[in-house]
Amino acid sequence: MKIQEVLDVLKNADWDTNWSRQIYDVEEGLEDKYIRKDREKSAECQIPIKHRRDWIILWEIYGKEMYGTTNATPNQRFHLENYLQFKLQDGLKLDDDFEKKCYRYIRNAALILYIREIVFKETAESLKPIAEKVVEHYNNDKDFPANSAGKLSKS
């Protein structure tokens, strides 16, 4: 599948799937929540903190306006569209193979499951065991870094 074909699919795609939303909530969304909380503390005691994910900040700057929404929650459609636009600005072409040039490098479990369901047309039911493993992976140990379940989501 070419990058242009993926962008075409995204024009009418849902913002998230059930699985991508659940995984975002325990993966990058939870990480972002903790970073924001640490930022409040660090202002008082001057301790270094982690940086937020670029795509989440871009959602806050541009995403709501692009989608005409007041929904404060970033979504995987925006994530994938921005990832692809970045890759195109960095030298990829619309007729490049999406799986070979992009998908194989993605490690974010929420985005991977979104792609599998929306772009590759896998059913939500077929992805259920994988999604449940990913959610369990993060729920069992809150110290797992975001994106540590990427391999699980491609299995």
C-alpha positions as CSV (number, residue, x, y, z in Angstrom):
1,M,0.0,0.0,0.0
2,K,1.3,3.4,-1.0
3,I,1.5,6.4,1.4
4,Q,-1.0,8.2,-0.8
5,E,-3.5,5.3,-0.3
6,V,-3.1,5.5,3.5
7,L,-3.8,9.3,3.4
8,D,-6.9,8.7,1.3
9,V,-8.2,6.1,3.8
10,L,-7.6,8.6,6.6
11,K,-9.7,11.3,5.0
12,N,-12.9,9.4,6.1
13,A,-11.5,7.4,9.0
14,D,-12.6,7.5,12.6
15,W,-10.3,9.5,14.9
16,D,-9.6,6.4,17.0
17,T,-10.7,2.8,17.4
18,N,-11.8,1.3,20.6
19,W,-8.4,-0.5,21.0
20,S,-6.3,2.5,20.1
21,R,-8.1,4.7,22.6
22,Q,-7.8,2.1,25.4
23,I,-4.1,1.7,24.7
24,Y,-3.4,5.4,24.4
25,D,-5.0,5.8,27.8
26,V,-2.4,3.4,29.4
27,E,0.5,4.2,27.1
28,E,1.3,7.8,25.8
29,G,-1.7,9.4,27.4
30,L,-0.8,8.1,30.9
31,E,2.8,9.1,30.3
32,D,1.7,12.6,29.3
33,K,-0.5,12.9,32.4
34,Y,2.5,12.1,34.6
35,I,4.8,14.5,32.8
36,R,2.3,17.3,33.2
37,K,1.9,16.5,36.9
38,D,5.7,16.4,37.3
39,R,5.9,19.8,35.5
40,E,3.8,21.4,38.2
41,K,6.1,20.0,40.9
42,S,9.3,20.9,39.0
43,A,8.3,24.6,38.8
44,E,8.6,24.7,42.5
45,C,11.8,22.7,43.1
46,Q,13.7,23.1,39.8
47,I,14.1,19.4,39.0
48,P,14.6,18.3,35.4
49,I,11.7,16.5,33.8
50,K,10.9,14.5,30.7
51,H,9.6,16.2,27.6
52,R,6.1,15.6,26.2
53,R,5.6,13.8,22.9
54,D,5.7,16.2,19.9
55,W,2.6,14.8,18.3
56,I,0.5,15.4,21.5
57,I,1.7,19.0,21.7
58,L,1.0,19.5,17.9
59,W,-2.6,18.2,18.6
60,E,-3.0,20.9,21.3
61,I,-1.6,23.6,18.9
62,Y,-3.3,22.6,15.6
63,G,-5.3,19.4,15.9
64,K,-8.5,20.8,17.6
65,E,-8.7,23.6,15.0
66,M,-8.0,21.2,12.1
67,Y,-10.7,18.9,13.1
68,G,-13.1,21.6,14.2
69,T,-13.4,20.1,17.7
70,T,-13.1,21.2,21.3
71,N,-12.2,17.6,22.2
72,A,-9.0,17.9,24.2
73,T,-7.9,14.3,23.6
74,P,-5.3,13.6,20.9
75,N,-6.3,10.9,18.5
76,Q,-4.5,8.3,16.4
77,R,-5.8,9.6,13.1
78,F,-4.1,13.0,13.8
79,H,-1.0,11.1,15.0
80,L,-0.7,9.1,11.8
81,E,-1.5,12.0,9.4
82,N,1.2,14.1,11.1
83,Y,3.7,11.2,11.1
84,L,3.2,10.7,7.3
85,Q,3.4,14.5,6.6
86,F,6.6,14.6,8.5
87,K,8.0,11.7,6.5
88,L,6.9,13.3,3.3
89,Q,8.6,16.6,4.3
90,D,11.7,14.6,5.1
91,G,12.1,13.0,1.7
92,L,9.6,10.2,1.3
93,K,7.2,10.3,-1.7
94,L,3.4,9.7,-1.9
95,D,4.0,6.6,-4.0
96,D,6.5,5.0,-1.5
97,D,5.4,1.8,0.1
98,F,3.8,2.5,3.5
99,E,4.7,-0.8,5.1
100,K,8.4,-0.8,4.0
101,K,9.1,2.9,4.5
102,C,6.9,3.8,7.5
103,Y,4.9,1.1,9.3
104,R,7.9,-1.2,10.0
105,Y,9.5,1.6,12.1
106,I,6.4,2.5,14.2
107,R,6.7,1.4,17.8
108,N,3.7,3.0,19.4
109,A,1.1,0.2,20.2
110,A,-1.9,2.5,20.0
111,L,-0.9,3.8,16.6
112,I,0.0,0.2,15.4
113,L,-3.5,-1.1,16.3
114,Y,-5.2,1.9,14.8
115,I,-3.3,1.2,11.5
116,R,-4.1,-2.5,11.6
117,E,-7.8,-1.8,12.0
118,I,-8.3,1.3,9.9
119,V,-5.7,1.0,7.2
120,F,-5.1,-2.8,6.9
121,K,-8.8,-3.5,7.6
122,E,-8.3,-6.1,10.4
123,T,-11.3,-6.6,12.5
124,A,-11.6,-5.3,16.1
125,E,-12.4,-8.9,17.2
126,S,-9.2,-10.3,15.6
127,L,-7.2,-7.6,17.4
128,K,-8.8,-8.2,20.8
129,P,-6.2,-10.7,22.1
130,I,-3.3,-8.4,21.1
131,A,-4.9,-5.3,22.5
132,E,-5.6,-7.0,25.8
133,K,-2.0,-8.2,26.0
134,V,-0.8,-4.6,25.4
135,V,-3.1,-3.1,28.0
136,E,-2.1,-5.9,30.5
137,H,1.6,-5.1,29.8
138,Y,1.1,-1.5,30.9
139,N,-1.3,-2.2,33.7
140,N,1.0,-4.8,35.3
141,D,3.8,-2.4,35.8
142,K,3.4,1.4,35.6
143,D,7.2,1.8,35.2
144,F,7.1,0.4,31.6
145,P,8.1,3.2,29.3
146,A,5.6,4.2,26.6
147,N,6.1,2.3,23.3
148,S,7.6,-0.7,25.2
149,A,4.6,-2.8,23.9
150,G,5.1,-2.0,20.2
151,K,6.4,-5.5,19.4
152,L,3.3,-7.1,21.1
153,S,1.0,-5.0,18.9
154,K,2.6,-6.3,15.7
155,S,2.4,-10.0,16.7
